[in-house]
């Protein structure tokens, strides 16, 4: 990714797209019972975006909130 995020700045559309795509990748695995490691997903996103793993985790929780509001399943451990 060429647009590297900088701490304290707004997330770009490209960064948000990566977060949401990653969330749905993990959710899909969780629904079908496939193994995955959240920390590994955070590390990859941190490398792609330049954001901290904590910031990425917070954004994943934001995705959970939206899905919860829509009455859809969420990832265990990423509470709204």
C-alpha positions, 0 to 999 in steps of 0.5 A: 500500500502506498498511502501509509497511515500516520498516527493521529491522522484520519484513516483513509478510505483505502485503510478503512477498506483494508480493515473491513475486508480483513474483518469479514475475512476473519468473520467468515473463518469464525462462522465456518469454524476455521482457525485464524489468529487475530494478532496475525491479522493485526500485524499484517494490517499494521505493516500495510497501514503504518497504524498501531495494532491497538488502533487496528483492534479499535477499528475492528471493534467499530466494525463490530458495532455497525454489524451489531446495530444491523443485527448481524453476527460479529467476531468474538473478542471484538466487542462493539 
